[in-house]
């Protein structure tokens, strides 16, 4: 095969339209080389079938270099930040198996009334002209997490602040929030030991997870549980840009499960998976990744691979569910444990929003995004509820 194409991920043109940049690379090779200011080069799988294979290949492993740790995290917090997303092999399998019963599709479905109540409460508080990202999609995941782990109402203002800091990404606010999240997680676990309830912490007490692992699970929820914020924001913006699809969903809320899957495929927030490192020279459809090389999957490219999806650049909320599945929640051992929860939040958020506000319209002709090589996310989503 020819030379491996390069994608300059911090180039403003790529940040503005990563889908086109990766499509050009995908047409040439199953692997692209990613370069950018301030980052070491890494390789990215661009096509769907080899991407699925890489995500289950034990020859690609996590390392400390896989994860960004902002400087300045207090020492006493460090041990709680090693989540199952950072684990491989038996350690990962043990922790995931212990936590999984709290995140099944069946248990998540039982949360529907409580999540619906959170959605309704947030929509009730919207002003006629609102920023849906700031006022609705942003607060929603942390409100749901508080329901999930049984945080008392009196403590929730602090948790709402944590959610906003985490959703804003790495920065001073994120760093400042870490000690508070850890202390609040420790307090929540201790409270459930004294007075258990109908929440996941109470369910997991007395199981296989240690005290440290329970606190770490809460941290993981606060960190990874923000996916619905950006999926809802991206989804609403995509529907605004495709009014026929918007009308379809508004007219038939039963399409919501398909719509959520299609939006996750077409404009999901995660552009790249966590980097892993090759333990030996590995060849992927003729392209060789050298031993020690950093490898990621370009989710945004694999999810628009014409070899896997018919007319992949077209948003179609009636696209049939089933194989091949999109990779928006990853694949293999690290498939997102909270995927059922993210799906349900997004489904209820979209259907309730469109039902409550039939004249919902954007108030800005331009979509403002936060430039981020790894995440596709809006900076704001100003709307009028009354048209």
GITAVEN-V286874 format. One record per helix or strand of 3 or more residues. SS is the DSSP state (A for helix, B for strand). FROM is the first residue (numbers start at 0). LEN is the number of residues. If there is no record, write none. Layout:
SS|FROM|LEN  SS|FROM|LEN
//
This chain:
B|5|3  A|11|5  A|17|11  B|30|6  B|38|7  A|47|7  A|63|3  A|74|4  A|83|3  A|88|15  A|104|6  A|111|13  B|128|3  A|131|18  A|152|15  A|171|23  A|199|5  A|210|14  A|226|15  A|242|9  A|252|15  B|275|3  B|281|3  B|286|3  B|293|5  A|298|4  A|331|3  A|338|18  B|381|3
//
